[in-house]
Amino acid sequence: MKTQTTKDLERLLEKKFNDRNDFFVFECTYGWYGKEIVDCVMYNCQREIHCFEIKQSVQDFHSKNALSFFGNKNYFVMPYELYEKIKNELYNEYPNVGVYVPIKTPTYGENNYVYDVYDQLLCIKQARKQELKADKEVILSSMLRSMQRDLNRKSRFEYE
């Protein structure tokens, strides 16, 4: 089961993508018989693949689940409080991996600005571009298979 924090981070990550230029899928199983799952994979019009790992807590960050960073750019998506707790580890162990955190942007309320909702992601550590660590064709076919899974799930629920 996903926590509310994970669902919120997924929603903000999806909102970050450009509908016309970014093709993405959540929970992408890599490879034909793969057991490795990437929280989110995005392919853009610059022909780059970005991998995103969503982490919600220190325990989640240190879990034994594999970090699937095989993209041209790779990112963690996490609450800022978690970033503050583990930032030394991030810079030492993952120097090429970027970090996105949710932020609150001002909305105009009665008589002043109000900062009450996390409504977008901010990149506070830029990922360094690198060569793919996996075969591009396998990554793209894995994305297509996962997209088809999601499409089948959606259509199944629509007609029941």
N, CA and C atoms as an extended XYZ file, in Angstrom:
480
Properties=species:S:1:pos:R:3:atomname:S:1:resname:S:1:resid:I:1 pbc="F F F"
N         0.824       -1.186        0.000 N   MET     1
C         0.000        0.000        0.000 CA  MET     1
C         0.873        1.256        0.000 C   MET     1
N         0.496        2.212       -0.802 N   LYS     2
C         1.227        3.470       -0.847 CA  LYS     2
C         0.761        4.386        0.277 C   LYS     2
N         1.705        5.098        0.845 N   THR     3
C         1.346        6.081        1.861 CA  THR     3
C         0.804        7.332        1.173 C   THR     3
N         0.165        8.179        1.947 N   GLN     4
C        -0.342        9.437        1.397 CA  GLN     4
C         0.814       10.304        0.907 C   GLN     4
N         1.942       10.276        1.599 N   THR     5
C         3.109       11.059        1.171 CA  THR     5
C         3.569       10.614       -0.210 C   THR     5
N         3.649        9.304       -0.426 N   THR     6
C         4.055        8.780       -1.735 CA  THR     6
C         3.063        9.202       -2.809 C   THR     6
N         1.782        9.094       -2.532 N   LYS     7
C         0.755        9.506       -3.499 CA  LYS     7
C         0.874       10.992       -3.827 C   LYS     7
N         1.124       11.802       -2.806 N   ASP     8
C         1.272       13.246       -3.024 CA  ASP     8
C         2.502       13.553       -3.875 C   ASP     8
N         3.607       12.872       -3.608 N   LEU     9
C         4.828       13.091       -4.390 CA  LEU     9
C         4.633       12.639       -5.836 C   LEU     9
N         3.934       11.528       -6.043 N   GLU    10
C         3.633       11.075       -7.405 CA  GLU    10
C         2.788       12.108       -8.150 C   GLU    10
N         1.780       12.644       -7.465 N   ARG    11
C         0.899       13.642       -8.085 CA  ARG    11
C         1.699       14.871       -8.512 C   ARG    11
N         2.599       15.333       -7.646 N   LEU    12
C         3.412       16.506       -7.977 CA  LEU    12
C         4.396       16.206       -9.102 C   LEU    12
N         4.938       14.995       -9.120 N   LEU    13
C         5.863       14.620      -10.185 CA  LEU    13
C         5.126       14.568      -11.520 C   LEU    13
N         3.947       13.992      -11.531 N   GLU    14
C         3.159       13.940      -12.763 CA  GLU    14
C         2.832       15.347      -13.256 C   GLU    14
N         2.529       16.238      -12.341 N   LYS    15
C         2.210       17.627      -12.682 CA  LYS    15
C         3.417       18.351      -13.300 C   LYS    15
N         4.621       17.925      -12.950 N   LYS    16
C         5.851       18.541      -13.441 CA  LYS    16
C         6.089       18.267      -14.932 C   LYS    16
N         5.623       17.128      -15.404 N   PHE    17
C         5.898       16.747      -16.789 CA  PHE    17
C         5.073       17.565      -17.776 C   PHE    17
N         5.668       17.795      -18.959 N   ASN    18
C         5.015       18.513      -20.041 CA  ASN    18
C         4.235       17.504      -20.884 C   ASN    18
N         2.934       17.695      -21.010 N   ASP    19
C         2.081       16.746      -21.725 CA  ASP    19
C         2.489       16.549      -23.185 C   ASP    19
N         3.082       17.547      -23.782 N   ARG    20
C         3.428       17.454      -25.207 CA  ARG    20
C         4.805       16.869      -25.457 C   ARG    20
N         5.701       16.929      -24.476 N   ASN    21
C         7.091       16.544      -24.721 CA  ASN    21
C         7.624       15.416      -23.848 C   ASN    21
N         6.930       15.082      -22.773 N   ASP    22
C         7.429       14.093      -21.827 CA  ASP    22
C         6.488       12.890      -21.790 C   ASP    22
N         7.054       11.714      -21.962 N   PHE    23
C         6.286       10.472      -21.930 CA  PHE    23
C         6.755        9.707      -20.702 C   PHE    23
N         5.837        9.394      -19.802 N   PHE    24
C         6.253        8.838      -18.520 CA  PHE    24
C         5.307        7.732      -18.072 C   PHE    24
N         5.813        6.922      -17.163 N   VAL    25
C         5.013        5.871      -16.557 CA  VAL    25
C         5.521        5.643      -15.129 C   VAL    25
N         4.579        5.406      -14.217 N   PHE    26
C         4.917        5.085      -12.836 CA  PHE    26
C         5.011        3.570      -12.671 C   PHE    26
N         5.815        3.148      -11.728 N   GLU    27
C         6.006        1.736      -11.404 CA  GLU    27
C         6.324        0.921      -12.653 C   GLU    27
N         7.399        1.275      -13.298 N   CYS    28
C         7.838        0.619      -14.527 CA  CYS    28
C         8.748       -0.556      -14.180 C   CYS    28
N         8.334       -1.758      -14.567 N   THR    29
C         9.162       -2.947      -14.372 CA  THR    29
C        10.166       -3.004      -15.502 C   THR    29
N        11.441       -3.064      -15.148 N   TYR    30
C        12.495       -3.032      -16.154 CA  TYR    30
C        12.817       -4.441      -16.636 C   TYR    30
N        12.837       -4.616      -17.951 N   GLY    31
C        13.192       -5.894      -18.568 CA  GLY    31
C        11.983       -6.801      -18.717 C   GLY    31
N        12.120       -7.800      -19.558 N   TRP    32
C        10.999       -8.694      -19.843 CA  TRP    32
C        10.601       -9.527      -18.637 C   TRP    32
N        11.571      -10.004      -17.899 N   TYR    33
C        11.284      -10.812      -16.710 CA  TYR    33
C        11.818      -10.116      -15.474 C   TYR    33
N        11.904       -8.806      -15.552 N   GLY    34
C        12.553       -8.037      -14.504 CA  GLY    34
C        11.792       -7.996      -13.194 C   GLY    34
N        12.549       -7.962      -12.145 N   LYS    35
C        11.982       -7.784      -10.817 CA  LYS    35
C        12.276       -6.381      -10.299 C   LYS    35
N        13.026       -5.647      -11.084 N   GLU    36
C        13.411       -4.292      -10.705 CA  GLU    36
C        12.319       -3.329      -11.150 C   GLU    36
N        11.838       -2.520      -10.214 N   ILE    37
C        10.773       -1.560      -10.523 CA  ILE    37
C        11.285       -0.153      -10.273 C   ILE    37
N        11.130        0.695      -11.278 N   VAL    38
C        11.488        2.101      -11.160 CA  VAL    38
C        10.215        2.845      -10.785 C   VAL    38
N        10.294        3.729       -9.790 N   ASP    39
C         9.095        4.454       -9.367 CA  ASP    39
C         8.492        5.254      -10.518 C   ASP    39
N         9.344        5.882      -11.325 N   CYS    40
C         8.858        6.621      -12.489 CA  CYS    40
C         9.981        6.718      -13.521 C   CYS    40
N         9.625        6.493      -14.788 N   VAL    41
C        10.570        6.661      -15.897 CA  VAL    41
C         9.943        7.637      -16.871 C   VAL    41
N        10.759        8.575      -17.359 N   MET    42
C        10.278        9.566      -18.309 CA  MET    42
C        11.232        9.614      -19.505 C   MET    42
N        10.651        9.665      -20.689 N   TYR    43
C        11.407        9.818      -21.933 CA  TYR    43
C        10.938       11.108      -22.563 C   TYR    43
N        11.879       11.984      -22.965 N   ASN    44
C        11.467       13.282      -23.498 CA  ASN    44
C        11.870       13.453      -24.958 C   ASN    44
N        11.492       14.575      -25.537 N   CYS    45
C        11.768       14.844      -26.954 CA  CYS    45
C        13.249       15.099      -27.243 C   CYS    45
N        14.046       15.268      -26.218 N   GLN    46
C        15.495       15.370      -26.403 CA  GLN    46
C        16.131       13.976      -26.419 C   GLN    46
N        15.277       12.950      -26.394 N   ARG    47
C        15.681       11.542      -26.407 CA  ARG    47
C        16.498       11.154      -25.177 C   ARG    47
N        16.136       11.768      -24.054 N   GLU    48
C        16.778       11.442      -22.778 CA  GLU    48
C        15.805       10.631      -21.926 C   GLU    48
N        16.371        9.759      -21.136 N   ILE    49
C        15.583        8.978      -20.191 CA  ILE    49
C        15.937        9.448      -18.793 C   ILE    49
N        14.906        9.775      -18.022 N   HIS    50
C        15.082       10.204      -16.635 CA  HIS    50
C        14.408        9.176      -15.731 C   HIS    50
N        15.093        8.774      -14.674 N   CYS    51
C        14.536        7.851      -13.688 CA  CYS    51
C        14.320        8.599      -12.378 C   CYS    51
N        13.201        8.301      -11.729 N   PHE    52
C        12.852        8.958      -10.472 CA  PHE    52
C        12.565        7.900       -9.415 C   PHE    52
N        13.200        8.043       -8.275 N   GLU    53
C        12.939        7.178       -7.128 CA  GLU    53
C        12.290        8.035       -6.045 C   GLU    53
N        11.114        7.646       -5.616 N   ILE    54
C        10.369        8.394       -4.596 CA  ILE    54
C        10.699        7.806       -3.236 C   ILE    54
N        11.138        8.654       -2.336 N   LYS    55
C        11.483        8.240       -0.975 CA  LYS    55
C        10.712        9.121       -0.007 C   LYS    55
N        10.116        8.498        0.991 N   GLN    56
C         9.269        9.250        1.917 CA  GLN    56
C         9.834        9.339        3.316 C   GLN    56
N        10.808        8.477        3.662 N   SER    57
C        11.342        8.462        5.018 CA  SER    57
C        12.786        7.963        5.000 C   SER    57
N        13.468        8.123        6.118 N   VAL    58
C        14.846        7.627        6.233 CA  VAL    58
C        14.851        6.111        6.064 C   VAL    58
N        13.877        5.415        6.655 N   GLN    59
C        13.797        3.964        6.520 CA  GLN    59
C        13.601        3.563        5.062 C   GLN    59
N        12.764        4.292        4.359 N   ASP    60
C        12.528        4.029        2.944 CA  ASP    60
C        13.817        4.268        2.148 C   ASP    60
N        14.522        5.324        2.472 N   PHE    61
C        15.771        5.641        1.776 CA  PHE    61
C        16.807        4.539        1.989 C   PHE    61
N        16.866        3.963        3.188 N   HIS    62
C        17.851        2.932        3.508 CA  HIS    62
C        17.328        1.516        3.275 C   HIS    62
N        16.155        1.368        2.698 N   SER    63
C        15.591        0.030        2.486 CA  SER    63
C        16.452       -0.754        1.502 C   SER    63
N        16.236       -2.056        1.480 N   LYS    64
C        17.024       -2.931        0.611 CA  LYS    64
C        16.519       -2.945       -0.825 C   LYS    64
N        15.440       -2.219       -1.099 N   ASN    65
C        14.942       -2.145       -2.471 CA  ASN    65
C        15.987       -1.496       -3.361 C   ASN    65
N        16.146       -2.044       -4.542 N   ALA    66
C        17.151       -1.529       -5.473 CA  ALA    66
C        16.792       -0.121       -5.928 C   ALA    66
N        17.801        0.710       -6.079 N   LEU    67
C        17.616        2.031       -6.672 CA  LEU    67
C        17.887        1.889       -8.163 C   LEU    67
N        16.880        2.102       -8.955 N   SER    68
C        16.973        1.865      -10.395 CA  SER    68
C        17.370        3.146      -11.111 C   SER    68
N        18.641        3.450      -11.048 N   PHE    69
C        19.153        4.655      -11.684 CA  PHE    69
C        19.950        4.274      -12.921 C   PHE    69
N        19.248        4.021      -14.024 N   PHE    70
C        19.927        3.665      -15.268 CA  PHE    70
C        19.716        4.707      -16.345 C   PHE    70
N        19.083        5.829      -16.020 N   GLY    71
C        18.753        6.854      -17.006 CA  GLY    71
C        19.894        7.804      -17.311 C   GLY    71
N        19.655        8.672      -18.293 N   ASN    72
C        20.613        9.737      -18.598 CA  ASN    72
C        20.697       10.728      -17.449 C   ASN    72
N        19.552       10.938      -16.795 N   LYS    73
C        19.497       11.746      -15.579 CA  LYS    73
C        18.637       10.995      -14.575 C   LYS    73
N        19.041       11.052      -13.322 N   ASN    74
C        18.358       10.303      -12.273 CA  ASN    74
C        18.094       11.219      -11.092 C   ASN    74
N        16.931       11.020      -10.465 N   TYR    75
C        16.512       11.918       -9.395 CA  TYR    75
C        15.862       11.153       -8.244 C   TYR    75
N        16.044       11.686       -7.051 N   PHE    76
C        15.226       11.329       -5.902 CA  PHE    76
C        14.117       12.365       -5.813 C   PHE    76
N        12.938       11.936       -5.394 N   VAL    77
C        11.834       12.838       -5.094 CA  VAL    77
C        11.474       12.553       -3.645 C   VAL    77
N        11.570       13.577       -2.786 N   MET    78
C        11.392       13.344       -1.350 CA  MET    78
C        10.956       14.609       -0.638 C   MET    78
N        10.371       14.453        0.553 N   PRO    79
C        10.044       15.640        1.349 CA  PRO    79
C        11.327       16.370        1.758 C   PRO    79
N        11.232       17.671        1.896 N   TYR    80
C        12.404       18.471        2.253 CA  TYR    80
C        12.986       18.047        3.602 C   TYR    80
N        12.136       17.669        4.542 N   GLU    81
C        12.616       17.242        5.861 CA  GLU    81
C        13.527       16.022        5.730 C   GLU    81
N        13.183       15.100        4.835 N   LEU    82
C        14.026       13.936        4.599 CA  LEU    82
C        15.347       14.359        3.964 C   LEU    82
N        15.281       15.252        3.000 N   TYR    83
C        16.499       15.760        2.366 CA  TYR    83
C        17.461       16.329        3.404 C   TYR    83
N        16.936       17.096        4.338 N   GLU    84
C        17.781       17.694        5.381 CA  GLU    84
C        18.470       16.625        6.227 C   GLU    84
N        17.790       15.519        6.480 N   LYS    85
C        18.357       14.461        7.318 CA  LYS    85
C        19.440       13.660        6.607 C   LYS    85
N        19.327       13.518        5.279 N   ILE    86
C        20.238       12.617        4.563 CA  ILE    86
C        21.097       13.314        3.512 C   ILE    86
N        21.117       14.633        3.501 N   LYS    87
C        21.805       15.333        2.407 CA  LYS    87
C        23.287       14.998        2.328 C   LYS    87
N        23.959       14.760        3.452 N   ASN    88
C        25.375       14.382        3.391 CA  ASN    88
C        25.554       13.055        2.664 C   ASN    88
N        24.687       12.101        2.944 N   GLU    89
C        24.731       10.814        2.238 CA  GLU    89
C        24.488       10.998        0.747 C   GLU    89
N        23.521       11.855        0.426 N   LEU    90
C        23.191       12.089       -0.982 CA  LEU    90
C        24.397       12.602       -1.761 C   LEU    90
N        25.085       13.576       -1.202 N   TYR    91
C        26.216       14.169       -1.916 CA  TYR    91
C        27.417       13.233       -1.962 C   TYR    91
N        27.580       12.396       -0.943 N   ASN    92
C        28.714       11.476       -0.913 CA  ASN    92
C        28.469       10.214       -1.723 C   ASN    92
N        27.298        9.605       -1.571 N   GLU    93
C        27.023        8.318       -2.202 CA  GLU    93
C        26.371        8.426       -3.577 C   GLU    93
N        25.705        9.533       -3.836 N   TYR    94
C        24.983        9.716       -5.104 CA  TYR    94
C        25.314       11.077       -5.710 C   TYR    94
N        26.580       11.305       -6.057 N   PRO    95
C        26.970       12.644       -6.533 CA  PRO    95
C        26.321       13.046       -7.861 C   PRO    95
N        25.911       12.082       -8.687 N   ASN    96
C        25.320       12.403       -9.988 CA  ASN    96
C        23.797       12.452       -9.976 C   ASN    96
N        23.190       12.105       -8.839 N   VAL    97
C        21.737       12.004       -8.743 CA  VAL    97
C        21.165       13.322       -8.213 C   VAL    97
N        20.118       13.814       -8.879 N   GLY    98
C        19.470       15.051       -8.465 CA  GLY    98
C        18.390       14.800       -7.424 C   GLY    98
N        17.847       15.891       -6.889 N   VAL    99
C        16.806       15.797       -5.863 CA  VAL    99
C        15.717       16.829       -6.138 C   VAL    99
N        14.468       16.361       -6.107 N   TYR   100
C        13.296       17.226       -6.160 CA  TYR   100
C        12.591       17.163       -4.811 C   TYR   100
N        12.140       18.323       -4.340 N   VAL   101
C        11.359       18.397       -3.105 CA  VAL   101
C        10.098       19.207       -3.376 C   VAL   101
N         9.011       18.898       -2.656 N   PRO   102
C         7.781       19.676       -2.833 CA  PRO   102
C         7.897       21.033       -2.149 C   PRO   102
N         7.304       22.036       -2.779 N   ILE   103
C         7.286       23.376       -2.184 CA  ILE   103
C         5.869       23.937       -2.232 C   ILE   103
N         5.664       24.915       -1.383 N   LYS   104
C         4.392       25.641       -1.376 CA  LYS   104
C         4.614       26.960       -2.096 C   LYS   104
N         3.760       27.262       -3.054 N   THR   105
C         3.844       28.549       -3.733 CA  THR   105
C         2.701       29.426       -3.237 C   THR   105
N         2.904       30.727       -3.250 N   PRO   106
C         1.885       31.608       -2.672 CA  PRO   106
C         0.616       31.681       -3.506 C   PRO   106
N        -0.490       31.706       -2.809 N   THR   107
C        -1.776       32.015       -3.430 CA  THR   107
C        -2.319       33.215       -2.677 C   THR   107
N        -3.053       34.028       -3.351 N   TYR   108
C        -3.555       35.234       -2.716 CA  TYR   108
C        -4.808       34.907       -1.941 C   TYR   108
N        -4.746       35.093       -0.657 N   GLY   109
C        -5.901       34.895        0.212 CA  GLY   109
C        -6.486       36.236        0.589 C   GLY   109
N        -7.279       36.233        1.577 N   GLU   110
C        -7.901       37.465        2.051 CA  GLU   110
C        -6.829       38.368        2.652 C   GLU   110
N        -6.539       39.477        2.022 N   ASN   111
C        -5.613       40.513        2.489 CA  ASN   111
C        -4.129       40.158        2.415 C   ASN   111
N        -3.762       38.930        2.072 N   ASN   112
C        -2.333       38.598        1.975 CA  ASN   112
C        -2.131       37.277        1.235 C   ASN   112
N        -0.852       36.926        1.066 N   TYR   113
C        -0.512       35.665        0.412 CA  TYR   113
C        -0.564       34.535        1.424 C   TYR   113
N        -1.002       33.378        0.956 N   VAL   114
C        -1.123       32.206        1.809 CA  VAL   114
C        -0.270       31.086        1.212 C   VAL   114
N         0.506       30.425        2.054 N   TYR   115
C         1.316       29.286        1.640 CA  TYR   115
C         0.779       28.056        2.376 C   TYR   115
N        -0.236       27.417        1.824 N   ASP   116
C        -0.835       26.331        2.585 CA  ASP   116
C        -0.849       24.979        1.883 C   ASP   116
N        -0.470       24.910        0.621 N   VAL   117
C        -0.551       23.653       -0.113 CA  VAL   117
C         0.753       23.414       -0.876 C   VAL   117
N         1.282       22.195       -0.746 N   TYR   118
C         2.412       21.813       -1.595 CA  TYR   118
C         1.865       21.603       -2.991 C   TYR   118
N         2.333       22.426       -3.932 N   ASP   119
C         1.722       22.359       -5.252 CA  ASP   119
C         2.702       22.203       -6.404 C   ASP   119
N         3.994       22.096       -6.114 N   GLN   120
C         4.949       21.831       -7.184 CA  GLN   120
C         6.256       21.304       -6.613 C   GLN   120
N         7.085       20.781       -7.515 N   LEU   121
C         8.387       20.275       -7.112 CA  LEU   121
C         9.469       21.268       -7.502 C   LEU   121
N        10.485       21.358       -6.663 N   LEU   122
C        11.634       22.220       -6.913 CA  LEU   122
C        12.879       21.348       -6.935 C   LEU   122
N        13.710       21.526       -7.956 N   CYS   123
C        14.968       20.786       -8.041 CA  CYS   123
C        15.998       21.514       -7.180 C   CYS   123
N        16.429       20.871       -6.091 N   ILE   124
C        17.402       21.507       -5.204 CA  ILE   124
C        18.795       20.902       -5.376 C   ILE   124
N        18.885       19.854       -6.156 N   LYS   125
C        20.187       19.272       -6.518 CA  LYS   125
C        20.047       18.767       -7.942 C   LYS   125
N        20.796       19.356       -8.837 N   GLN   126
C        20.696       19.033      -10.255 CA  GLN   126
C        21.381       17.707      -10.553 C   GLN   126
N        20.745       16.876      -11.365 N   ALA   127
C        21.356       15.619      -11.800 CA  ALA   127
C        22.376       15.906      -12.891 C   ALA   127
N        23.432       15.127      -12.889 N   ARG   128
C        24.432       15.227      -13.955 CA  ARG   128
C        24.084       14.225      -15.047 C   ARG   128
N        24.170       14.679      -16.289 N   LYS   129
C        23.867       13.803      -17.416 CA  LYS   129
C        24.945       12.733      -17.521 C   LYS   129
N        24.507       11.521      -17.830 N   GLN   130
C        25.434       10.404      -17.972 CA  GLN   130
C        24.947        9.473      -19.070 C   GLN   130
N        25.786        8.549      -19.446 N   GLU   131
C        25.399        7.539      -20.425 CA  GLU   131
C        24.385        6.597      -19.787 C   GLU   131
N        23.481        6.050      -20.608 N   LEU   132
C        22.522        5.080      -20.095 CA  LEU   132
C        23.263        3.873      -19.530 C   LEU   132
N        22.738        3.341      -18.438 N   LYS   133
C        23.336        2.150      -17.831 CA  LYS   133
C        22.537        0.899      -18.187 C   LYS   133
N        21.674        1.025      -19.175 N   ALA   134
C        20.876       -0.099      -19.654 CA  ALA   134
C        20.581        0.134      -21.127 C   ALA   134
N        20.128       -0.896      -21.798 N   ASP   135
C        19.820       -0.804      -23.215 CA  ASP   135
C        18.570        0.059      -23.436 C   ASP   135
N        18.679        1.068      -24.284 N   LYS   136
C        17.580        2.008      -24.511 CA  LYS   136
C        16.332        1.306      -25.029 C   LYS   136
N        16.497        0.356      -25.908 N   GLU   137
C        15.352       -0.365      -26.459 CA  GLU   137
C        14.620       -1.158      -25.375 C   GLU   137
N        15.354       -1.741      -24.463 N   VAL   138
C        14.731       -2.484      -23.359 CA  VAL   138
C        13.992       -1.516      -22.428 C   VAL   138
N        14.595       -0.360      -22.169 N   ILE   139
C        13.932        0.634      -21.318 CA  ILE   139
C        12.627        1.087      -21.952 C   ILE   139
N        12.666        1.446      -23.235 N   LEU   140
C        11.463        1.941      -23.913 CA  LEU   140
C        10.395        0.858      -24.025 C   LEU   140
N        10.800       -0.374      -24.295 N   SER   141
C         9.801       -1.449      -24.366 CA  SER   141
C         9.221       -1.725      -22.978 C   SER   141
N        10.014       -1.585      -21.939 N   SER   142
C         9.511       -1.746      -20.567 CA  SER   142
C         8.495       -0.653      -20.247 C   SER   142
N         8.790        0.569      -20.694 N   MET   143
C         7.843        1.665      -20.495 CA  MET   143
C         6.524        1.384      -21.219 C   MET   143
N         6.618        0.923      -22.460 N   LEU   144
C         5.398        0.634      -23.232 CA  LEU   144
C         4.569       -0.457      -22.560 C   LEU   144
N         5.228       -1.497      -22.084 N   ARG   145
C         4.510       -2.576      -21.412 CA  ARG   145
C         3.807       -2.057      -20.152 C   ARG   145
N         4.496       -1.216      -19.390 N   SER   146
C         3.893       -0.664      -18.169 CA  SER   146
C         2.766        0.306      -18.497 C   SER   146
N         2.917        1.074      -19.578 N   MET   147
C         1.834        1.970      -20.000 CA  MET   147
C         0.602        1.166      -20.415 C   MET   147
N         0.828        0.068      -21.118 N   GLN   148
C        -0.281       -0.792      -21.533 CA  GLN   148
C        -0.978       -1.387      -20.315 C   GLN   148
N        -0.207       -1.783      -19.317 N   ARG   149
C        -0.781       -2.287      -18.064 CA  ARG   149
C        -1.715       -1.245      -17.461 C   ARG   149
N        -1.244        0.006      -17.388 N   ASP   150
C        -2.064        1.072      -16.812 CA  ASP   150
C        -3.311        1.336      -17.655 C   ASP   150
N        -3.157        1.312      -18.957 N   LEU   151
C        -4.296        1.519      -19.842 CA  LEU   151
C        -5.311        0.408      -19.665 C   LEU   151
N        -4.845       -0.831      -19.567 N   ASN   152
C        -5.757       -1.958      -19.366 CA  ASN   152
C        -6.471       -1.862      -18.026 C   ASN   152
N        -5.753       -1.447      -16.985 N   ARG   153
C        -6.382       -1.269      -15.670 CA  ARG   153
C        -7.483       -0.220      -15.743 C   ARG   153
N        -7.167        0.898      -16.391 N   LYS   154
C        -8.136        1.992      -16.479 CA  LYS   154
C        -9.366        1.546      -17.254 C   LYS   154
N        -9.179        0.916      -18.408 N   SER   155
C       -10.327        0.531      -19.222 CA  SER   155
C       -11.139       -0.559      -18.530 C   SER   155
N       -10.492       -1.450      -17.799 N   ARG   156
C       -11.194       -2.493      -17.077 CA  ARG   156
C       -12.150       -1.879      -16.050 C   ARG   156
N       -11.679       -0.834      -15.354 N   PHE   157
C       -12.497       -0.205      -14.328 CA  PHE   157
C       -13.602        0.651      -14.935 C   PHE   157
N       -13.361        1.216      -16.105 N   GLU   158
C       -14.376        2.061      -16.732 CA  GLU   158
C       -15.601        1.270      -17.157 C   GLU   158
N       -15.414        0.006      -17.552 N   TYR   159
C       -16.512       -0.772      -18.108 CA  TYR   159
C       -17.157       -1.713      -17.102 C   TYR   159
N       -16.711       -1.712      -15.881 N   GLU   160
C       -17.327       -2.599      -14.881 CA  GLU   160
C       -18.517       -1.944      -14.238 C   GLU   160
